[in-house]
Structures are given as C-alpha cells and as structure tokens.
Amino acid sequence: MLKQQLNFKLSQKLSPQQIQLMKLIQLPTQAFEQRIAQEMEENPALESGKEELDEFNDDFGDDTYEDTYDEGTEVIETEINVDDYLSDDETPSYKLSANNYSADDDEKQTPYASGTSFNQHLLQQLSTYRLDEEAEEIARFLVGSVDESGYIRRELNDILDDLAFTQNVYTTVEKIEKVLRLVQELDPAGVGARNLRECLLIQLHRKAPTESVDLATKIIDEAFDHFTKKHYKKLLQKYDITEEQLRGAIHEIEGLNPKPGGTYSGNTRMVEHVVPDFAIKIVDGELELTLNGRNAPELHVSREYTNMLKGYKEAKDKSKSQKDAVMFIKQKLDAAKWFIDAIKQRQQTLFVTMNSIMHHQEEYFLTGDERKLKPMILKDIADKINMDVSTVSRVANSKYVDTPYGTKLIKEFFSESMKNDQGEDVSTREIKKILEMTISDENKRKPLTDDKLAKILKEKGYPIARRTVAKYREQLDLPVARLRKEI
C-alpha cells in the first residue's frame, strides 16, 4: 500500500536579482564598467548620459494605463506605470548624495605599447646571420622556443624530435647545440639560456675581463651550488681569496639579469592596470572618503522607448502586435529600472562598507604606520553595518583604495588577533611589520635565526613560537637566515 506523507520544510533561496546584485558588488571598477557596457548592449531601453524627461512626464502625468482585450478565451492584461521608469529630477536618483566623486572623475585610458614582439625582435637579429637552410630552420625553431623570460626550458632531445615531426628537419643534437650557441649571441645578453647558471655565464663572458669578473665566472661555473646557498666560507677556502675579492665578485654577479627577456621594451605583455575604487584623504586632520566617480554612471531610459509608450497611449485602436510590442517594452523597462536600482544599491553598499573599515583603522589611515593596524575580521565590519559577512568579503577581496601611502588592496587591512604579554589583542599585521623591521635592521654578516627572532619578539612583548615566526617570515617572502647572509 502506498503511504503518503506530508512534510514541512523551511528554505531560503536568493532571487536572480539578488544573485546579480551580489555579482555587481564583487566587481572592481573596470569590470563594473564592462558589465554596464554589456547590459546596455543587451537592453536597448538603457542608455548612457543625462536625459531631459520633463516633457515626457508632462505628457503622461501620473496616469496609469490599463487595457484589456479578448482573444478567444484568453484575457491578457497590460499595466504600465510610467512613473516606475521616469524621474522628474534631471539628476538621476541613483547618484549618492554625499562624497560620491573623486578628484579624477575624468575618464583616463592607459596606453599600451605596440610594435614587434620579443620573438620578432630576436628573429630580426637572426636575419643578419648567413646560415645554411638547415641551420636557419633550427635557429628559427629555437627562437620560437624562447619563453618570455628569455629561456629555452626544453631538453635538446625533445627539440630534436619536434624538428623531425613538425618541421621535417632531421638533424643531430650536436648540430642543434651548435646553432643554440649562435642564438645565445643575440641580444639581450643571456637569451637562449637553458638555466640560470648558463644565463649568468653568458652575460659574464660578454663583460670586459677584470679580476672580479674572472672570479665571478669561476664561481658560477665551478661552485654555483656554494654560491646559491651562500656558503661564503667554502668559497673563500676553495679559491684562497680575501673577503674583499669575494665581495667584488658577488657585486658583479648581482648586477646580472636573471630574466633577460623581461627587459625588452618591445615585449607587449598585458599589464594589469589597477583603478582605485575609493580614495581616502586627510583634510584638516580628518579622514575623507570618496567613491570613484566611475562607479556612478549616468544612465537613463531610452527616449525612443518612451516615445513608443507615448504613441501607444494616444492610439485609439490598438492591435495585437502593438500590445505585444508594449509587453516587450515593459520587460525591457523593468530590466532597466532594476539595473539602475542595483547600481544605486551597489554604490551604497561599497561606500558604507569602506567607511566602516576606514573608521575602524582610523589610526593607520592618519599615520600610515602599519603597526597601528587593529585586528579586524570580516564579521567585525558586517556587524557594524548590519550586512552579511559574504557581502563584506565581496567588497574587500577585489577592491582597491587610494591612500596617502599608496594604493592598497582592501583585504590587506583585515587580520587575525593575538594576545601580547599584557593580554591585549594586537593585529598579526603589527607583529609581521615588527618582524620585518627586525630582519631589516639585523647584521647581514650574522643574520638572526628564527629562534633568535622569536626571543626578540618576546622581549618586545609578543610571545610567539618559533614555528609562528617561520610562518610569518615565509608570508613576508623573507628567506631563512643562511640565505640572508652577506659578506
């Protein structure tokens, strides 16, 4: 026997509009502008720029149009409230009333370099050499294998196979290596190297011979492992040299370029251009927050669409095709109205969230001292502005703020808290900054180990374990003591 059962379940689902709003909030300024352009392309009822609507409002007033017609047994009702889509104010209602513009509201475009690529630059140099047909094919293939850093990171045996299968060139590893030496003569110096050691040697061989250059060449060629691990005592013993001589050789090596391809000015790689979403200034000792004006676009309903509504209202006889057209217009106007409202809500959310962050970290923004950063997690701000943690996260993860101390990613102001020796909550950012300063001030001939760093921090009132010091040091991208050693 089939048993029927009735269950009650409470669930919460986000509407498509809410999901779209969350996506809008997450977008940084440039991506937001692209989203607006996409919406305008998809919705002809939405246009940019200011629009005078008084004449249209006078024609329609506050009337609500209703019409009903029968088609067979189906009844279709069309109801359009023009006031939902039009405003009597010349200034769009979605403009924030305070601090909505920054000093650089004018649209600025970042020029991108154009011209020959890095590989084309190498091929142009290659064309000046007189090579036989086979050598030229190999050389062009090798140049095509050079990455953006200037290296060929493939084994010669793999290149041998690829030449045979893709270029129908059957040769030997010895011939490829011979041609590779020729490619390594191209500029910039070091290009075509297969590893860092070879790259540095190519550059050293091009330098005018001096005592320091000769010693540097020997160190890289014969004792590269000792050099990279900074085993300076072993180098002093191996070559029976003074510290001054070793220092001169190291100075020559430090002047070399480990990524020769990165210096080519014609290398047209995409450059990330950060546009601050907010700006914070200090005016008369007080913090002033502004939202980038590019987040407040001028949008209005298309005049053509409003004229179509006007014509429909004035028409005495209304055909089915006209009614269908008006239903389409209503859908587009609904979408345009929602999008404009969503932009307004996005602006308000961004401004309220950043304003709360600014006041929470007021001491930092007034001084620029990272040691003044307070512990702050997403929930702290969410509770202050009465919003969800996920909303604060969307604002913090992808937005930048222009401060008197440079452009900062907002999420950098968030950090966990730790107890100092007095039982007070301090930011982990504060501890990292003190750790960074301690390492910066250390004696580079005898750098501090993690154990010693932990003791120093404890003496300064921050009792943290050695493994925590190691974790913070790695997060700061600072090497271990042995690799920080200088002679």
MARKELUM-900536 format. One line per field, with one value per residue (C-alpha): residue number from 0; residue in three letters; x, y, z. Coordinates in steps of 0.2 Angstrom, whole numbers, plus 5000, padded with zeros to 4 digits. Layout:
% residues N
n NUM  ...;
res ala  ...;
east X  ...;
north Y  ...;
up Z  ...;
% end
This chain:
% residues 487
n 0  1  2  3  4  5  6  7  8  9  10  11  12  13  14  15  16  17  18  19  20  21  22  23  24  25  26  27  28  29  30  31  32  33  34  35  36  37  38  39  40  41  42  43  44  45  46  47  48  49  50  51  52  53  54  55  56  57  58  59  60  61  62  63  64  65  66  67  68  69  70  71  72  73  74  75  76  77  78  79  80  81  82  83  84  85  86  87  88  89  90  91  92  93  94  95  96  97  98  99  100  101  102  103  104  105  106  107  108  109  110  111  112  113  114  115  116  117  118  119  120  121  122  123  124  125  126  127  128  129  130  131  132  133  134  135  136  137  138  139  140  141  142  143  144  145  146  147  148  149  150  151  152  153  154  155  156  157  158  159  160  161  162  163  164  165  166  167  168  169  170  171  172  173  174  175  176  177  178  179  180  181  182  183  184  185  186  187  188  189  190  191  192  193  194  195  196  197  198  199  200  201  202  203  204  205  206  207  208  209  210  211  212  213  214  215  216  217  218  219  220  221  222  223  224  225  226  227  228  229  230  231  232  233  234  235  236  237  238  239  240  241  242  243  244  245  246  247  248  249  250  251  252  253  254  255  256  257  258  259  260  261  262  263  264  265  266  267  268  269  270  271  272  273  274  275  276  277  278  279  280  281  282  283  284  285  286  287  288  289  290  291  292  293  294  295  296  297  298  299  300  301  302  303  304  305  306  307  308  309  310  311  312  313  314  315  316  317  318  319  320  321  322  323  324  325  326  327  328  329  330  331  332  333  334  335  336  337  338  339  340  341  342  343  344  345  346  347  348  349  350  351  352  353  354  355  356  357  358  359  360  361  362  363  364  365  366  367  368  369  370  371  372  373  374  375  376  377  378  379  380  381  382  383  384  385  386  387  388  389  390  391  392  393  394  395  396  397  398  399  400  401  402  403  404  405  406  407  408  409  410  411  412  413  414  415  416  417  418  419  420  421  422  423  424  425  426  427  428  429  430  431  432  433  434  435  436  437  438  439  440  441  442  443  444  445  446  447  448  449  450  451  452  453  454  455  456  457  458  459  460  461  462  463  464  465  466  467  468  469  470  471  472  473  474  475  476  477  478  479  480  481  482  483  484  485  486;
res met  leu  lys  gln  gln  leu  asn  phe  lys  leu  ser  gln  lys  leu  ser  pro  gln  gln  ile  gln  leu  met  lys  leu  ile  gln  leu  pro  thr  gln  ala  phe  glu  gln  arg  ile  ala  gln  glu  met  glu  glu  asn  pro  ala  leu  glu  ser  gly  lys  glu  glu  leu  asp  glu  phe  asn  asp  asp  phe  gly  asp  asp  thr  tyr  glu  asp  thr  tyr  asp  glu  gly  thr  glu  val  ile  glu  thr  glu  ile  asn  val  asp  asp  tyr  leu  ser  asp  asp  glu  thr  pro  ser  tyr  lys  leu  ser  ala  asn  asn  tyr  ser  ala  asp  asp  asp  glu  lys  gln  thr  pro  tyr  ala  ser  gly  thr  ser  phe  asn  gln  his  leu  leu  gln  gln  leu  ser  thr  tyr  arg  leu  asp  glu  glu  ala  glu  glu  ile  ala  arg  phe  leu  val  gly  ser  val  asp  glu  ser  gly  tyr  ile  arg  arg  glu  leu  asn  asp  ile  leu  asp  asp  leu  ala  phe  thr  gln  asn  val  tyr  thr  thr  val  glu  lys  ile  glu  lys  val  leu  arg  leu  val  gln  glu  leu  asp  pro  ala  gly  val  gly  ala  arg  asn  leu  arg  glu  cys  leu  leu  ile  gln  leu  his  arg  lys  ala  pro  thr  glu  ser  val  asp  leu  ala  thr  lys  ile  ile  asp  glu  ala  phe  asp  his  phe  thr  lys  lys  his  tyr  lys  lys  leu  leu  gln  lys  tyr  asp  ile  thr  glu  glu  gln  leu  arg  gly  ala  ile  his  glu  ile  glu  gly  leu  asn  pro  lys  pro  gly  gly  thr  tyr  ser  gly  asn  thr  arg  met  val  glu  his  val  val  pro  asp  phe  ala  ile  lys  ile  val  asp  gly  glu  leu  glu  leu  thr  leu  asn  gly  arg  asn  ala  pro  glu  leu  his  val  ser  arg  glu  tyr  thr  asn  met  leu  lys  gly  tyr  lys  glu  ala  lys  asp  lys  ser  lys  ser  gln  lys  asp  ala  val  met  phe  ile  lys  gln  lys  leu  asp  ala  ala  lys  trp  phe  ile  asp  ala  ile  lys  gln  arg  gln  gln  thr  leu  phe  val  thr  met  asn  ser  ile  met  his  his  gln  glu  glu  tyr  phe  leu  thr  gly  asp  glu  arg  lys  leu  lys  pro  met  ile  leu  lys  asp  ile  ala  asp  lys  ile  asn  met  asp  val  ser  thr  val  ser  arg  val  ala  asn  ser  lys  tyr  val  asp  thr  pro  tyr  gly  thr  lys  leu  ile  lys  glu  phe  phe  ser  glu  ser  met  lys  asn  asp  gln  gly  glu  asp  val  ser  thr  arg  glu  ile  lys  lys  ile  leu  glu  met  thr  ile  ser  asp  glu  asn  lys  arg  lys  pro  leu  thr  asp  asp  lys  leu  ala  lys  ile  leu  lys  glu  lys  gly  tyr  pro  ile  ala  arg  arg  thr  val  ala  lys  tyr  arg  glu  gln  leu  asp  leu  pro  val  ala  arg  leu  arg  lys  glu  ile;
east 5000  5006  5010  5008  5017  5016  5032  5035  5052  5058  5071  5078  5083  5091  5081  5090  5090  5099  5112  5115  5117  5130  5140  5139  5145  5160  5166  5180  5178  5185  5175  5160  5161  5162  5147  5137  5143  5136  5119  5117  5121  5108  5095  5090  5079  5095  5106  5120  5121  5109  5092  5078  5062  5051  5042  5038  5032  5020  5013  5009  5007  5003  4991  4992  4987  4976  4969  4960  4956  4949  4957  4947  4945  4962  4962  4978  4980  4994  4998  5011  5015  5026  5032  5041  5053  5054  5060  5056  5073  5087  5100  5097  5091  5104  5118  5124  5121  5137  5156  5152  5165  5184  5196  5200  5182  5188  5190  5208  5214  5231  5241  5248  5264  5263  5276  5287  5286  5301  5302  5301  5315  5326  5321  5326  5343  5344  5341  5358  5367  5372  5366  5363  5345  5345  5354  5341  5327  5334  5338  5321  5313  5325  5320  5301  5305  5312  5299  5295  5309  5322  5325  5324  5317  5316  5329  5338  5332  5314  5318  5327  5310  5299  5310  5308  5289  5284  5297  5303  5321  5332  5347  5358  5359  5377  5370  5356  5368  5380  5366  5360  5377  5373  5356  5364  5374  5358  5353  5349  5363  5358  5344  5343  5350  5343  5345  5350  5368  5370  5361  5373  5389  5383  5382  5399  5408  5402  5409  5426  5438  5443  5449  5431  5423  5435  5432  5413  5414  5424  5412  5396  5405  5413  5404  5387  5379  5390  5386  5367  5367  5379  5392  5405  5417  5419  5421  5435  5444  5441  5449  5460  5454  5450  5433  5436  5439  5424  5413  5419  5414  5397  5394  5397  5385  5372  5372  5367  5350  5342  5327  5334  5318  5309  5320  5315  5304  5295  5288  5270  5263  5247  5250  5237  5231  5224  5210  5206  5188  5189  5201  5205  5212  5217  5208  5211  5216  5200  5198  5188  5182  5176  5170  5177  5165  5167  5156  5141  5137  5124  5110  5093  5078  5079  5070  5064  5056  5047  5041  5034  5024  5018  5012  5003  4994  4987  4982  4963  4964  4977  4981  4988  5005  5005  5000  5014  5027  5021  5024  5041  5045  5038  5050  5065  5060  5058  5075  5082  5074  5081  5098  5098  5092  5105  5119  5112  5112  5130  5136  5128  5135  5153  5153  5145  5157  5173  5168  5166  5183  5191  5185  5190  5208  5207  5224  5233  5225  5230  5248  5252  5261  5256  5259  5244  5233  5220  5214  5199  5190  5175  5162  5168  5163  5147  5141  5144  5135  5122  5126  5131  5149  5149  5144  5159  5170  5165  5169  5186  5193  5193  5193  5207  5208  5220  5228  5241  5253  5249  5235  5231  5220  5206  5208  5225  5218  5210  5220  5218  5222  5234  5237  5253  5261  5249  5234  5229  5223  5235  5235  5245  5250  5258  5268  5273  5278  5290  5297  5301  5309  5319  5326  5329  5340  5350  5368  5369  5385  5377  5358  5346  5339  5320  5324  5333  5319  5306  5316  5317  5299  5296  5306  5296  5280  5275  5276  5275  5283  5297  5286  5275  5290  5294  5277  5276  5293  5288  5272  5283  5293  5309  5322  5330  5345  5358  5351  5350  5369  5380  5399;
north 5000  5017  5028  5047  5059  5077  5086  5105  5112  5130  5135  5152  5155  5170  5178  5180  5199  5196  5185  5198  5211  5201  5199  5218  5222  5210  5218  5231  5247  5242  5226  5235  5247  5232  5225  5241  5241  5223  5227  5242  5231  5218  5230  5244  5253  5258  5272  5282  5301  5313  5315  5328  5319  5334  5335  5316  5317  5332  5321  5306  5314  5302  5291  5273  5265  5249  5239  5223  5213  5196  5184  5168  5163  5171  5188  5197  5212  5225  5238  5250  5263  5276  5284  5267  5271  5290  5304  5322  5326  5330  5321  5303  5296  5283  5296  5295  5311  5313  5310  5301  5309  5308  5321  5311  5308  5311  5295  5290  5277  5268  5267  5250  5248  5241  5235  5220  5206  5199  5184  5195  5206  5190  5184  5202  5199  5182  5188  5197  5180  5170  5152  5137  5131  5118  5129  5143  5131  5126  5143  5149  5135  5138  5157  5151  5141  5155  5160  5177  5177  5173  5155  5139  5127  5111  5097  5096  5079  5085  5099  5086  5076  5091  5097  5080  5078  5097  5104  5089  5093  5078  5083  5079  5085  5092  5102  5109  5114  5122  5133  5136  5144  5156  5160  5164  5178  5188  5202  5204  5195  5179  5175  5157  5150  5133  5138  5152  5146  5146  5163  5171  5164  5170  5188  5187  5181  5197  5208  5216  5204  5211  5202  5202  5197  5182  5177  5178  5167  5154  5154  5152  5139  5129  5132  5138  5127  5135  5152  5150  5143  5157  5146  5160  5152  5137  5149  5159  5142  5135  5150  5156  5174  5188  5194  5210  5200  5189  5204  5211  5195  5195  5213  5208  5193  5204  5216  5202  5200  5183  5186  5194  5193  5204  5219  5220  5236  5229  5214  5218  5208  5213  5225  5225  5242  5245  5258  5263  5261  5273  5287  5292  5309  5318  5335  5346  5331  5322  5307  5310  5295  5297  5284  5284  5293  5279  5269  5281  5281  5292  5281  5284  5276  5277  5291  5280  5268  5282  5289  5272  5271  5289  5283  5268  5278  5290  5277  5274  5257  5245  5230  5214  5217  5234  5226  5213  5226  5236  5220  5218  5237  5234  5219  5230  5245  5233  5227  5244  5250  5236  5238  5257  5252  5239  5251  5263  5249  5244  5261  5262  5245  5250  5267  5260  5246  5256  5270  5257  5250  5267  5272  5255  5258  5277  5277  5268  5280  5295  5290  5276  5266  5248  5244  5255  5242  5235  5216  5216  5201  5202  5199  5215  5225  5215  5218  5236  5239  5226  5216  5198  5193  5187  5205  5212  5199  5203  5221  5218  5204  5214  5232  5245  5261  5276  5282  5295  5280  5272  5261  5246  5231  5232  5214  5219  5228  5213  5202  5190  5195  5188  5192  5202  5200  5212  5202  5215  5210  5215  5213  5199  5213  5223  5208  5205  5223  5222  5206  5213  5229  5217  5207  5223  5230  5214  5212  5204  5196  5187  5186  5181  5164  5160  5156  5172  5182  5173  5179  5197  5197  5190  5204  5217  5210  5197  5180  5169  5152  5149  5140  5155  5166  5155  5155  5174  5176  5165  5175  5191  5181  5183  5169  5159  5166  5157  5164  5182  5182  5194  5196;
up 5000  4995  5010  5008  5020  5022  5027  5030  5025  5028  5015  5009  4991  4983  4969  4952  4955  4972  4964  4951  4964  4973  4957  4954  4971  4969  4953  4953  4944  4927  4927  4933  4918  4906  4914  4911  4893  4891  4899  4888  4873  4878  4884  4871  4884  4894  4888  4895  4898  4905  4898  4900  4904  4909  4893  4893  4911  4906  4893  4904  4921  4935  4924  4925  4908  4908  4894  4892  4876  4872  4860  4860  4878  4884  4893  4893  4904  4901  4915  4914  4927  4918  4935  4939  4925  4924  4936  4937  4943  4930  4941  4942  4958  4959  4962  4980  4989  4998  4994  4978  4967  4967  4960  4945  4938  4920  4911  4909  4897  4899  4883  4879  4869  4852  4840  4837  4850  4859  4847  4832  4839  4840  4823  4816  4823  4817  4799  4799  4800  4785  4788  4778  4776  4789  4802  4799  4802  4818  4823  4820  4829  4844  4844  4844  4860  4870  4884  4890  4902  4889  4892  4882  4895  4884  4883  4866  4863  4864  4852  4840  4840  4837  4822  4814  4817  4814  4803  4793  4798  4803  4812  4827  4845  4841  4827  4837  4851  4839  4832  4850  4854  4839  4846  4863  4855  4852  4862  4876  4884  4892  4880  4875  4891  4897  4916  4927  4928  4909  4908  4921  4912  4895  4902  4912  4896  4887  4901  4899  4909  4926  4942  4949  4933  4931  4949  4947  4931  4940  4955  4944  4933  4946  4963  4958  4972  4985  4979  4979  4996  5002  5008  5008  5019  5007  4993  5002  5005  4988  4979  4993  4991  5003  5008  4998  4982  4985  4988  4972  4963  4971  4966  4948  4949  4957  4943  4930  4924  4929  4917  4901  4891  4904  4900  4882  4880  4865  4874  4873  4888  4896  4910  4924  4927  4945  4946  4964  4969  4983  4989  5007  5010  5026  5026  5042  5052  5047  5035  5020  5009  4991  4979  4962  4951  4938  4949  4947  4928  4920  4914  4908  4899  4880  4873  4858  4870  4880  4863  4859  4875  4872  4855  4862  4875  4862  4849  4848  4840  4847  4838  4845  4838  4846  4863  4861  4857  4873  4883  4876  4881  4898  4901  4895  4906  4921  4917  4915  4931  4941  4934  4939  4956  4958  4954  4967  4980  4974  4977  4994  4999  4994  5002  5019  5020  5016  5028  5042  5038  5037  5054  5062  5055  5058  5067  5052  5039  5049  5051  5038  5052  5049  5067  5071  5061  5073  5072  5061  5053  5041  5055  5064  5049  5045  5062  5062  5045  5048  5032  5029  5030  5012  5006  5016  5008  4991  4994  5002  4990  4974  4978  4980  4989  4986  5002  5006  5007  4991  4983  4994  4992  5005  5011  5017  5031  5038  5050  5065  5083  5095  5114  5119  5135  5143  5137  5124  5107  5093  5075  5067  5054  5068  5073  5055  5052  5068  5062  5045  5053  5065  5050  5040  5054  5058  5055  5037  5041  5056  5051  5065  5066  5069  5087  5090  5081  5092  5108  5102  5098  5116  5123  5114  5121  5108  5115  5099  5095  5083  5071  5070  5067  5052  5046  5046  5038  5024  5022  5021  5007  5018  5016  5031  5040  5029  5013  5020  5024  5016  5016;
% end
